[in-house]
Amino acid sequence: MDKAHIAFMQRALDLAKRATGRTSPNPLVGAVVVKDGQVIGEGYHQKAGTPHAEVHALTAAGENARGATIYVTLEPCCHWGRTPPCTAALINAGIAEVYIAETDPNPKVAGKGVRQLEEAGLRVHVGLCAQAAAELNEIYRKYIQTGMPFVILKTAMSLDGKIATASGESQWITSEASRQHGHQIRDLVDAILVGRGTVERDNPALTTRLQDRHGQDAIRVVLDSQARTPPDARIFNAESEAGVIIIAVTADAPAGNVTALEKAGAEVITVPAADGNRVCFKRLIEILGSREITSVLIEGGGEINASAITAGVVDKVMCFIAPKIIGGQSAPGPIGGEGFPNLSEVPHLQRVRITPMPDADFLIEGYL
């Protein structure tokens, strides 16, 4: 493939990334219009309900778009949703050639956009920088194909696998740089999930605090089968634009506890029980998906993390490791529960990436 084609598609991918965390439940999409080897228009999808990337790029190109080539990171939509179909916009603008990084997994599109363009006489090429485009929209791809949110399990531990000392002290094992990276992850997801134990032990605000820019708070979700979350916890008092606080309980939760949490500002939802009287993790994730929550970040303790992995809802693991040795048989680790009895049953991370962080920490990422 000509290097120029790759460069133009890479520019479209870079544009798409500008809206990371802001387009849910829509995908990230960038578009670049090129004529005679020069960029004459570009744009990206900025928020659900607003014009798509192709429309922004075509508007910038104006009448010069006739006979031009467009590079777009995802197959143009061919149906009416919150906005008109982009295939019609490309055809009406007189675009001659289209390079598409990947087809849209949405069944309403899924190749139909390509066919519409080809039937209208446009030359269409699919697959340029496809892997990069797929990684860019891993959240959207999971959600649109399954109706389930993309779930990230994030944890931080010492070199010997401890998330706190035996006395319960955990702030702070990792460096300030690693914690800022954690806030960057919060800025990208729709919801952040913890257990009641984390709320009681650490009393977190669960907001996004970035040093260099204004962050976006996620919806806060607490697993609490008996509705025993303290009504005066920081999650109810911290100023947040997210507004919604969801407490997931079982049918056995005392009515008085539920009422107290609702008065504190929580939305209490009843979820079927599993593993005794615990909230069924898989059903909760399904409920969140039905609310167009496309991504969930788990920041719980060892028991919550173990429950999520056992339930099979985790897509990606992010583990920050600090070069510290805490020790102690009773010091907790990042994954509790009973564990897997046989190594043959142990989940293996795929596509593992190790990233050195400032101040000597490092981040291990992989997919389940």
N, C-alpha and C positions, 0 to 999 in steps of 0.2 A: 504494500500500500504506500502511495506517495506520502512523504513526510508532511507535505502541506495539508493533506486531508487529516492526518493525525493531529496536527497542530490546531486546526480549526475545531475539531471535535474536543480536544483537550480544553480549548478556550470555553466551549459550551459547558463542559463538565465543571470547570472552575466557576462559571457563572451560576450554575445550578446550586453549588455548595453554599453560595451566599445566603440562601434561605433555609439552611439546615435547621431543623427544629421548628420551622414556622409554617409549613404547608399542610400539616396533618389535617384530614386524612388523605390528602393528595400526595403525589410523588414529587420529588425534586426534579426539575427539568430546566435545562438551559438550551438556548438556540442562537445560532450565528448565521447571518445571511452574507454570502460572499459573491462578488461579481468581478470578473477579470482579475482574480487573485487578491482582491481587497475586501476587507470587512466593510459592509455598508449598513449593517444593522445587527443588533444583538439584544438579548433580553433573557429574563429568567422568571419562572413562576414564583411569586412572592408570598401568596397566601391563598388558602381555599376561598373560592368565590370571586377571585380577581382574575384578570386576563392571564392566559397561559403564556408560556415562554415564546411560542411561535408568534403570537399576536404582538407582543412587545417588540420582537425583532422585526416583524414586517412593518409595524408602524414606524419604527426608526428608519427603515430602508425606503419607505414611501414608494413612489412610482418606479424607482430603480430596481425594485424587487423582480420586475418582469424579466424573465430569462435568467434569473440568478439561481444560485445553489444555496440550500439551507442545510445546516448541520444541527441535528437535534438529538438530545441524549435519550429520549424515549419516544416510542411510536406515537405520532400525533393522534389525538382522540378523534373519533368519527361519530360521536353521539352527543346529544344534548344532555348536559348535566347541570352544574351550577353556571356554566358558561357555554357558548355555542361551540360546535365541532371545529377543531383546528384544521382538519383535512380540507374543509370547504374554504377556509381562509387562505390556505396555501394555493389551492387551485385558482381561486378568484384573483389572487395577487399575481398570478402568472409565473410562479416558481417553476423552473424547468427540471431541477434535479434535487433529490433529497437523500442525505446520508443520515441513517438512524443507527444509534448505538445498540439498542435492544428493543425487542417487541414488548408491548405492554402486557403484563400478566392478567390484567383485568379482563374477564370474559366478554365484557361489552366492547372491547377493542381487539386484543389478541389476534393480530394479523389482519383484521378487517380494515384498519386504517391504511395499511400498506396496500391492500387490494384496491381501495378507493382511489388512492393516488395513482397507482399503475393503470387502472381503468380510465383515468382522466388523461393519460398520456405522459405523466411525469416519470422520469427515470429514478428508480428507488434502489438504494443499497443499504443492506441491514448487516450489522455486526461490527462496525468500526468502534474499537475501544469498548467492546461489549462487557468484558469482565469488570472494568472500572465503573461502568454504568450500573451493573448489577450490585456491586458493593455499595454504591452511592445510595441505592434505594432498597437496601435489605429490609428495612422496617416496612416500607410500603408493600414490597413483594410478599412478605409473610402475611401481612394483614389482609391484602386484597384476595389472596388465594385461600385463606383459611377462616377469615373473620376473627382471628385471634391476634392479640398484640404481640409484637416482638419483645421478648423478655431478656433483659440484661441483668446478670447477677454480679454486683460489684462488692469486693471486699478488700480489706487492707490488713496485712499481718506482718509479724516479725520474720526473720530468716528461719526461725525454728517453728513457724506455723502457729503463732499465738496472736489472737486478736485483742487480748487484754492480759493483765497480770492476774495472779491467783486472787488478789484482793479486789479485782474488778476494774482497775485503772486502765483506761484505753486511750486517753487524749494526752498527747498524740503520738501514735506509733510511727506514722509516716510524716514526711516533710511538708512544709507549707506549699511547695510546688506541686506535690502529689495531691494535696487536698484541693488546690485550685483546679487541677485537672479533673478531679471529681465533680467540682461545681460546673465545669464545662460540660460534663456528661449530663448533669441534671438539666442544663439549659437546653438540651436537645430532645428530651423525652416528654411524653404527655403526662405520665404519672410516676410517682416514687412511692415504693411500698416498704413498710417496716412492720415488725411485730409489736405488740403491746410492751414486751420486755424492753425493747429499745427505747420506747417513749418514756418508760418509767426510769430506766437506768441513766440514759444520756440526756433526756429532755430536749431533743433537737427541734429546731424550727422547721427543718426540711425545706428551706428556701434556697434560692440560687444566689450566691454572692460572688460576683466576679470583680477582679481588680481593675480591669481595663475597659469594661463596658457594662451596660445594664443587662442583667440576666432575666430569663423568663422562668417563673416558678411553675413547677409541675403540680398537678392534682395530687394531694397527699392521701394515701391509703394505709390504713392500719388494720392488721389482722388481730382480732380480739374476740375470741369465741364467747366470752362471758361479759363483754361490754364493761371491762374494768379499767379502761383508760382514764387517767385522772382528768376531770373536766377543766382543771386549771393548767393543763400542760401547755407548753409554748406553742404547739401547733395550732392551738385555738386563739392564741394571743398575738402571734407574730403577724405583722402587716404583710399581706401577700395579695398579688393580683390574681392568683389562681382561684382563690375563693373557696373552692370545693374541698371539703375534708370528708372522706368516706371511711367509716368504721364498719368492717365486715364482721358480723357476729353469727352465731348459730341460733336455732330456734329456742335453745335452752337459756339464752341470755336473760337475766332478770329484767323485768319491765322497768323497774325503778332506775337501774343502771342505764338502760336505753334512753329513757326520758332525760336523764341528767346530761347525757352526751348530746342529745338533740338540742337541749337548751343552750349548751356550750357552742353550738353552731355546726355540729356534725350532721352528715346524712348517714343514717344507720341503715345498712342493708343486711338482710338475713340470707345466709348462704347455707346450703346443706352441709352436714357434718361428715367428716371422714377421719379415719385413724383415731377412733375413740370419739372425742367431742371437739376435734379441731375443725376449723374452717376448711372446707374442701378447696384446695388450691386451684385445681384445674377448673372447677366451676366458677370460682371467683374471676379467674382470668377470662373465661368466656363471657361473664357478665360485663367486665370492663370493655371487652371488644365490642359488645352490642351497643355500647355508648360511644362508639367511634374513638375510643382510646386505643391508639395504634402501637404504643410503646410503653413499657413499664420497666423502671429501674428498681431492682431489689437492693436495699441497703440494710438488711436485717442482721440478726445475730446467727449463731450456729444452727439453732433449731429451725428458724425460718428458712435459712439457706438449704438445709437438708431436706425440708419438706418440699421446697420448690424443685429441687433436683429429682427427688423420688417421684414427684408428680409428673415429671417429664415436661415441665412448662418452660424450662430455661433454654434459650437459644444461644446466648453468648455469655462467656465468663470474662470478667476483668479483675485481675488480682494485683494490687499494689504490694510490693514486698520491700520492707526496710531492712538495711543491714544491721539489725539488732537481734540480740539473743535474750529472750525473756526467761525461758525455762519454767519449770514447775509442772508437775503432773496434773494439778488441778486448774492450771491456766487454760482457758477455753481456746479452741481452734475455730477456724472459719466454717467448718461443716460439722454439725452435731449429729443427732439421731443415732440409730443403731449401726449405720454404715453398711457397706456391702460385704457379705460373708466370703465371697470368692472374687479373686482378681479378674476372672473371666467376665464378671458382671459389672466391673468398674467402668464408668463412662470415660471415654477418651476424648480429649480436645482435638479438634481438627483445625487446620490452617492457623497454627500457633504463631504468634508474633511477640517478640520480646523487645521492649523499648526502654532504653536507659532514661531515667528521669533526672532532673537537676537534684543536687544534694544527695546523690548516691543511691536513691531508691530506683527500682525498676518495675515496669508494668508488664505482666504476662496476659495476653488476650488469646482467646480461642473460641471455637464454636462447638456446641454439643449437637 
